[in-house]
Amino acid sequence: MEHRWGLRTSTPGKRRRGCLACLALGLVLMAGLPAVARPLPPPESSNELVLEEGGQQHFLTWGGAGQAHLLVRADSRLVVAFPAENLGISLWFGPQTRVRVAAPPVMRAVPRGQRLEVTLSSQNSTMEIRDAVLDSIRTIRDRQTLGPAGAEVVRRDRRAFARRHPVPENWASERVRVASGRWEADRVNLDGGVFRALLLLPPQVRVEHREEGWSLRSAAPFELRLVAEVPAAPLSVTPPEELFTAEALALEDPRSRAAMRGLAFLAPREKFMAGSWRFLTYFGRDTLLSLMLLDPALTPGAYVRGVQSVLARLSPTGQVAHEEDLGPWAERRRVAGELFGVVLPRSGQALSPEAIRDLYRPIHDYKMVDDDFLLAPALARLAERSPQTLCELFADPEALRQVMLNFGHVLASAEPYGQESSWRRTVALYPGESVGEWRDSNEGLGGGRHPMNVNAVLVPAALRAIVAVLDSLPEPQRETCRKSLPGARERAAGLARVWEGARQDYLVRLEPAQIRARLSRFLEQGPLTPSERNFYRSLPVEGVRLGDFLEGAPALEGGLEFPALALDAEGRKLAIMNSDVSFELFLGEPSADRVGMALRLLELPYPVGLRTGVGPVVANAACSPDPGHWETLGRGAYHGAVVWSWQSAMLRAGLARLLPRFRQQDPALAQRMETVLADLAASQERAGDLAASELWTFEVESGSWQAIPFGTGTATSGDESNPVQLWSTVHPALVLRERALLRGARAPGR
């Protein structure tokens, strides 16, 4: 398979002169060619991906012996993340430690799990280990974001449980042992499975135990060997030919090759995983959006496996599971008191094998509201591309039953607004929850309760998709669906027409005087440096500098229109410009006016619009009347003025989807779409290696847009970006979509 995965460069084909569409789309295809992977050294096999981001080394490897992601941040931590059961081994270093990977890791098969071995190089003569966490990735993630307390709370809950029931000695917390030439930490599961982190040391290294941890000392820098082992069997690797179409496998540009490697790591046969290292398990929203974005590059079989993984985790009422808690994290929640149906023996009694198994059963989370409305559109895409594959899926009675459960949930959720078209009857976050859709940080919706993307786009899109799916089935299957969910097609069609009006509840309009006042306040009082203020004031806005516009020069004479990010609990519009117009472009049926509104947001530079030189920001709070949003949705916020790879990809995929229609209906608008498509692709090129990561932020201190990693700089929060993210691996599908557009532009008569 090496020839399929090898990173090679290619030269774009010749473009037809005199065709604006061809020129713009040719620029799209040329953009983004620099390789995402920077070998440190080169991968030894086709099942490896080597990256460096924000000073962190990343080695991903997958195969029959196991799958793991090794992350080394030289001055703070080492993490080995295993997709199986979402397990991890982590070491936390003292501030003077400097560790690098000396040679690529190798995977070894072990009887009850899997093992990674790697040679490390200490750049100093002293290496300090402050903590070892051998547990769920969720626990390690909390250790990273919350500090030592993030892991200690898990140990505390286990120690409390251990006072009530007999458990293995080193279950509640890690045990460290030191011997000649070795430092070892281990911990066991309740069933006896062993986690182990073993450092094999050269003879000259001395190990000293101190109050703050362990010190490994030598007279000079030294190399050592790490053995990281977890008690879970590997997942099943999906061969490239089962995952990707022949057209995708034939792509030769480095970004597509690297993206396909990343997806191969995240897409074992059992499920698609959201991202590595921090979200290395199933997420429903991520799976469904990624399937649709990846559609041209995935085989129908791989697409269906993704859908089946979602169906297998539906709630009894048809809700899509957001996330699953596995292994030690499921155990951790249950021993902390959230038993989820587990029956424990009386205090003092040992746990039975059945009780132990129950403690580790997966727990599924259904608190998100957006993913419930993504299954039907994903099925509609499958019906459009491969009706036979959809029929084969529905031939399974259990799969059909699960789909009808979800369709019933969608219809029930849409009915209240269908009866009374009031914002109060739209879909809101669940009571007591601060999150409920993709902007799932606590501040991501700006305090909103009724998300725009859900109500203005996803609900009507799901209703239309129900109609499309049912219409695509042969009569025997349609009849089965009618019996399972009577009247579903007619109800969905009627509700879809009513829900098309929901977008009006979110429309924000600002006149030029309001724009001047709000932007002036942001530039004067916002969290900006003098050089940032000067940079923004120098940006061109419809023929004048922003600074001149703020001082009265004519521009933006038509004002600004954009959809509010959300409505708050009182129905007030949160006037935060956002990239969620991507949902309408990709899943909706927008008019020319609405496409034009979206394009304007992407044409105007931040802080007037969404455009930066390194990609569109997902939120721009500069015109919000609430100055608190400047910080909570700023450049250091996970869902703030930062660039998300998948949102940029959805904007591109949505424009590519709509462009053929507007080439016929509105050539001037189509020309703007082509220009924005080219600009989105060029901005990814300027983002460089970061373009395949989960998200990135930017700085302008140098007088130009510069992409910087999220979570590793002083301007960012405790969160950090995943270097490999499921919905950030969609570049091959973008290339295939845009090549198809280019072929259409070159067709005779154009």
Salt bridges, closest charged atoms under 4 A:
GLU52 OE2 - ARG100 NH1 3.49
ASP75 OD1 - ARG73 NE 3.59
GLU117 OE1 - ARG108 NE 3.55
GLU117 OE2 - ARG115 NH1 3.78
GLU117 OE1 - ARG225 NH2 3.58
GLU128 OE1 - ARG130 NH2 3.24
ASP131 OD2 - ARG143 NE 2.99
ASP131 OD1 - ARG155 NH2 3.10
ASP135 OD2 - ARG158 NH1 2.51
ASP135 OD2 - ARG187 NH2 3.70
GLU152 OE1 - ARG155 NH1 3.36
GLU152 OE2 - ARG159 NH2 2.46
ASP157 OD1 - ARG156 NH2 3.42
ASP157 OD2 - ARG332 NH1 2.72
GLU174 OE1 - ARG155 NE 2.98
GLU184 OE2 - ARG177 NH2 3.99
GLU184 OE1 - ARG182 NH2 3.32
GLU184 OE2 - ARG196 NH1 3.78
ASP186 OD2 - ARG175 NH2 2.94
ASP186 OD2 - ARG177 NH2 2.76
GLU208 OE1 - ARG210 NH2 3.02
GLU208 OE1 - ARG217 NE 3.77
GLU229 OE1 - ARG115 NH2 2.98
GLU229 OE1 - ARG196 NH2 3.29
GLU241 OE1 - ARG4 NH1 2.63
GLU242 OE2 - ARG269 NH2 2.72
GLU242 OE1 - ARG305 NH2 3.95
GLU252 OE2 - ARG8 NH2 3.85
ASP253 OD2 - HIS731 NE2 3.64
ASP295 OD1 - ARG385 NH1 2.72
GLU323 OE2 - ARG138 NH1 3.15
GLU324 OE2 - LYS271 NZ 2.76
GLU324 OE1 - ARG313 NE 2.84
GLU324 OE1 - HIS364 NE2 3.53
ASP325 OD1 - ARG138 NH1 3.08
ASP325 OD2 - ARG333 NH1 2.49
GLU331 OE1 - ARG158 NE 2.86
GLU338 OE1 - ARG333 NH2 2.97
GLU354 OE2 - ARG357 NH2 3.76
ASP358 OD1 - ARG361 NE 3.24
ASP365 OD2 - LYS367 NZ 2.74
ASP370 OD2 - ARG285 NE 2.63
ASP372 OD2 - HIS409 NE2 3.11
GLU398 OE2 - ARG401 NH2 2.65
GLU415 OE2 - ARG491 NE 3.20
GLU420 OE1 - ARG425 NE 3.78
ASP440 OD2 - ARG285 NH1 3.62
ASP440 OD1 - HIS639 NE2 3.82
ASP471 OD1 - ARG489 NE 2.66
GLU475 OE2 - ARG482 NH2 2.24
GLU479 OE1 - ARG482 NH2 2.85
GLU500 OE2 - ARG464 NH1 2.44
GLU500 OE1 - ARG503 NH2 3.03
GLU511 OE2 - ARG509 NE 3.06
GLU532 OE2 - ARG635 NH2 2.86
GLU542 OE2 - ARG600 NH2 2.78
ASP548 OD1 - ARG545 NH2 3.27
GLU551 OE2 - ARG537 NH2 2.75
GLU561 OE2 - ARG509 NH1 3.37
ASP568 OD2 - ARG572 NE 2.82
ASP580 OD1 - ARG439 NH2 2.98
GLU584 OE2 - ARG503 NH2 3.26
GLU584 OE2 - ARG594 NE 2.51
GLU589 OE2 - ARG657 NH2 3.22
GLU589 OE1 - ARG661 NH2 3.56
GLU603 OE1 - ARG672 NH2 2.90
ASP626 OD2 - HIS629 NE2 3.90
GLU674 OE2 - ARG663 NE 3.56
ASP679 OD1 - ARG611 NH2 2.90
ASP679 OD1 - ARG686 NH2 3.93
ASP689 OD2 - ARG38 NE 3.30
ASP719 OD1 - ARG278 NH2 3.46
GLU720 OE1 - ARG77 NH2 2.34
GLU738 OE1 - ARG652 NH2 2.95
